[in-house]
Amino acid sequence: MTPVAAAVIRELTEGEGPLAGLRLDFADGDLHVTRAAAPEEGDEVVTADSGERVFVAPESGPYLDDKVLDARKDADGTPVFAVSGR
């Protein structure tokens, strides 16, 4: 994940507890990003150097394995996440 994505994740999970992170699930051609209190069974846990956590759904791992998670905020301040090749 990029440092910008880590910062957005930190902001979104602030106060959620030490195991919290974002869960990524790539399904139906779309990336689904949700807040999670902890990983679900079978999730791959990716931790940024600064400690932010991303949980990758097992069926999404092969697609996301060689990707980088990035984020930005749109004009309304809403976080927008995207994945791209390394």
Buried (B, 14 or more C-beta within 10 A) or exposed (E): BBEBBBBBBEEBBEEEEEEBBBBBBBEEEEBEBEEBEBBEEEBBEBEBEEEBBBBBBEEBBEBBEEBEBBBEEEEEEEBEBEBEEE
